[in-house]
Amino acid sequence: MFRIKKNDTVMVTTGKDKGKTGQVIELDLKHDRVKVRGIAIVVRHVKAKREGEVSSIKKEEGYVHISNVMPIVPSTGKPTRVKIKQLENGQKERISTGTNEVL
């Protein structure tokens, strides 16, 4: 089980976007990276391939390493570390270390 999932609200802890928050769009578990809405914007120059298409400059989100983001507790709005607790029925839950709330 991973500490961060898709659609989690996270805060960036390091880098040029330090302190910004956003929602996780995509996870790349092979390389331990996440794509967060509005974070790590990359500029791509797209060339027209066919007649009638227009060349353009597109801005899209890039990947951030999973260790550089922390999930935010919905009740407090603050970033937290996550621990994983196994329940009696064998299921696992993500729990905030500070408030002991289920994420």
PyMOL commands that set and color helices and strands:
alter all, ss='L'
color gray80, all
select helices_A, chain A and resi 66-68
alter helices_A, ss='H'
color red, helices_A
select strands_A, chain A and resi 9-12+21-28+33-36+41-46+56-61+63-65+69-71+82-86+92-96
alter strands_A, ss='S'
color yellow, strands_A
deselect
rebuild
show_as cartoon
